[in-house]
Amino acid sequence: MQKFLLSVLLVISMQIVFAQNDFYIKGRVTDTAGQPLAKASVFCQNTTLGTITDNDGAFQLRLPKGGYDLIVSFMGYETFQTQVSNSTAEELNVMLLPKEKTLEDVVFVGSTELADGLEKYGEFFNENFIGTTDNAALCQIENPQALKFFFNKKKNRLKVTQREDLVIINQALGYKIHYKLDSLTYEYNTKTCTYTGFPFFELMNGTPEEEREWKAKRLKAYNGSRMHFMRAWYDHTIKEEGFEIEKVMSLDPFTSETIAHPYDSSFYSIDSSEVSIDYNGYLRIKYHKEMPEKAYIEFYKLPPHLRAQLTVITINEGFNILSNGYFYDQNDVINNGYWSWEKLAELLPYDYMPE
């Protein structure tokens, strides 16, 4: 009986802790006339957390402590995006604007859409969007016909958009991903690829064996990832988690020096529940607890004896980190190296927590 009571108390105390770490986001979605939009999609991008509005356009989301990009979408309307966190107190009144095709879109689509784009560039798109890692081989786009391909000869640029949300099955990590792809652009002159969009994750159900394998592969994908690094910097556990930060002195030739105190007050400060990084320039991030994949070493023709995952980040105007590894403004941090090589196949939602 005593053991039973202790177990009950433990469960209750755990529930209280989890409740304290959660917060609610409430709001209402309407059109420009003030009419409620029922069944509008409301979700935090890059998470498994979402809902739809009721008949009055109202919604409520329970979120783990941290920061998120809240996305609201409805057919025929512009997608709404805003930042929320556990410090967001007021209810959100979201007014969606009717979607209008711009003149630029009309000219671009009418002049350069490729009828054989999927056949010609489908594999190239997968490599640059899903990736070329071991996990990428176990990912599949269920509706590739939703992709639209355009090529601009004058600018030597490939652009890919969508007719409908992409549905990607990641059999390696056990996620079904619904991806609202704004566009993927590849500049052939500079060999640079950029893409923007809003992913939403759905946990897949599998056999006990599959669940165990997904759990192990999620942990492997998490270790050394950008989210892992941001959480470690927030928690003051950079060294313990296997990371090392170097200040890049020169890119050509490459020279750097280790930052011995990554929490130095000259660039690292804590305000409320956020960490502010006040730094402009380049940093190299080393992760020592896992070796880089063989495919990465071969693709970039790196020394085979490389024993650390290396990433160089460009920081434009500093950024803020929240407890779940979410940071903003994400456009001010550009990845080169291992993090940029790992693409959608390695992506984990912000509500993922390693056990």
ChimeraX attribute file (.defattr): number of C-alpha atoms within 10 A of each C-alpha:
attribute: neighborCount
match mode: 1-to-1
recipient: residues
	/A:1	6
	/A:2	7
	/A:3	8
	/A:4	9
	/A:5	10
	/A:6	11
	/A:7	12
	/A:8	12
	/A:9	12
	/A:10	12
	/A:11	12
	/A:12	12
	/A:13	12
	/A:14	12
	/A:15	12
	/A:16	12
	/A:17	11
	/A:18	13
	/A:19	14
	/A:20	11
	/A:21	13
	/A:22	14
	/A:23	18
	/A:24	15
	/A:25	18
	/A:26	15
	/A:27	16
	/A:28	20
	/A:29	27
	/A:30	19
	/A:31	15
	/A:32	11
	/A:33	9
	/A:34	11
	/A:35	12
	/A:36	20
	/A:37	21
	/A:38	18
	/A:39	18
	/A:40	22
	/A:41	18
	/A:42	23
	/A:43	24
	/A:44	28
	/A:45	24
	/A:46	23
	/A:47	21
	/A:48	21
	/A:49	20
	/A:50	21
	/A:51	17
	/A:52	19
	/A:53	20
	/A:54	16
	/A:55	12
	/A:56	14
	/A:57	20
	/A:58	21
	/A:59	23
	/A:60	17
	/A:61	17
	/A:62	14
	/A:63	22
	/A:64	21
	/A:65	21
	/A:66	23
	/A:67	24
	/A:68	26
	/A:69	19
	/A:70	20
	/A:71	19
	/A:72	25
	/A:73	19
	/A:74	19
	/A:75	10
	/A:76	11
	/A:77	15
	/A:78	15
	/A:79	17
	/A:80	15
	/A:81	17
	/A:82	12
	/A:83	12
	/A:84	17
	/A:85	21
	/A:86	18
	/A:87	12
	/A:88	14
	/A:89	12
	/A:90	9
	/A:91	13
	/A:92	16
	/A:93	13
	/A:94	20
	/A:95	20
	/A:96	21
	/A:97	16
	/A:98	14
	/A:99	12
	/A:100	10
	/A:101	8
	/A:102	9
	/A:103	9
	/A:104	9
	/A:105	11
	/A:106	10
	/A:107	10
	/A:108	15
	/A:109	15
	/A:110	10
	/A:111	12
	/A:112	15
	/A:113	16
	/A:114	15
	/A:115	11
	/A:116	11
	/A:117	16
	/A:118	18
	/A:119	10
	/A:120	12
	/A:121	15
	/A:122	16
	/A:123	11
	/A:124	13
	/A:125	20
	/A:126	19
	/A:127	16
	/A:128	21
	/A:129	18
	/A:130	24
	/A:131	21
	/A:132	19
	/A:133	19
	/A:134	14
	/A:135	20
	/A:136	21
	/A:137	16
	/A:138	13
	/A:139	22
	/A:140	17
	/A:141	17
	/A:142	12
	/A:143	12
	/A:144	15
	/A:145	14
	/A:146	15
	/A:147	19
	/A:148	20
	/A:149	23
	/A:150	21
	/A:151	20
	/A:152	14
	/A:153	9
	/A:154	6
	/A:155	10
	/A:156	12
	/A:157	17
	/A:158	19
	/A:159	21
	/A:160	22
	/A:161	18
	/A:162	18
	/A:163	11
	/A:164	14
	/A:165	19
	/A:166	20
	/A:167	19
	/A:168	22
	/A:169	20
	/A:170	24
	/A:171	19
	/A:172	21
	/A:173	27
	/A:174	22
	/A:175	23
	/A:176	21
	/A:177	24
	/A:178	19
	/A:179	20
	/A:180	21
	/A:181	19
	/A:182	13
	/A:183	16
	/A:184	19
	/A:185	19
	/A:186	19
	/A:187	15
	/A:188	12
	/A:189	9
	/A:190	9
	/A:191	8
	/A:192	10
	/A:193	16
	/A:194	12
	/A:195	15
	/A:196	12
	/A:197	13
	/A:198	21
	/A:199	25
	/A:200	21
	/A:201	24
	/A:202	17
	/A:203	11
	/A:204	16
	/A:205	10
	/A:206	13
	/A:207	8
	/A:208	9
	/A:209	9
	/A:210	16
	/A:211	15
	/A:212	12
	/A:213	15
	/A:214	20
	/A:215	17
	/A:216	15
	/A:217	17
	/A:218	20
	/A:219	16
	/A:220	15
	/A:221	18
	/A:222	19
	/A:223	18
	/A:224	26
	/A:225	20
	/A:226	19
	/A:227	20
	/A:228	20
	/A:229	23
	/A:230	21
	/A:231	21
	/A:232	20
	/A:233	23
	/A:234	25
	/A:235	13
	/A:236	13
	/A:237	14
	/A:238	21
	/A:239	14
	/A:240	9
	/A:241	18
	/A:242	17
	/A:243	20
	/A:244	19
	/A:245	21
	/A:246	18
	/A:247	16
	/A:248	19
	/A:249	14
	/A:250	10
	/A:251	9
	/A:252	6
	/A:253	7
	/A:254	8
	/A:255	11
	/A:256	16
	/A:257	12
	/A:258	14
	/A:259	15
	/A:260	10
	/A:261	10
	/A:262	18
	/A:263	17
	/A:264	11
	/A:265	11
	/A:266	10
	/A:267	13
	/A:268	17
	/A:269	16
	/A:270	14
	/A:271	8
	/A:272	7
	/A:273	15
	/A:274	16
	/A:275	21
	/A:276	19
	/A:277	22
	/A:278	16
	/A:279	16
	/A:280	15
	/A:281	14
	/A:282	20
	/A:283	22
	/A:284	21
	/A:285	24
	/A:286	20
	/A:287	24
	/A:288	17
	/A:289	14
	/A:290	13
	/A:291	14
	/A:292	18
	/A:293	12
	/A:294	13
	/A:295	12
	/A:296	17
	/A:297	15
	/A:298	11
	/A:299	10
	/A:300	10
	/A:301	9
	/A:302	11
	/A:303	9
	/A:304	10
	/A:305	8
	/A:306	12
	/A:307	14
	/A:308	18
	/A:309	21
	/A:310	19
	/A:311	21
	/A:312	21
	/A:313	19
	/A:314	19
	/A:315	20
	/A:316	16
	/A:317	14
	/A:318	18
	/A:319	19
	/A:320	21
	/A:321	22
	/A:322	23
	/A:323	20
	/A:324	21
	/A:325	22
	/A:326	21
	/A:327	22
	/A:328	17
	/A:329	13
	/A:330	12
	/A:331	10
	/A:332	14
	/A:333	18
	/A:334	14
	/A:335	16
	/A:336	13
	/A:337	16
	/A:338	23
	/A:339	19
	/A:340	16
	/A:341	20
	/A:342	21
	/A:343	19
	/A:344	22
	/A:345	26
	/A:346	23
	/A:347	21
	/A:348	21
	/A:349	18
	/A:350	21
	/A:351	18
	/A:352	14
	/A:353	12
	/A:354	12
	/A:355	5
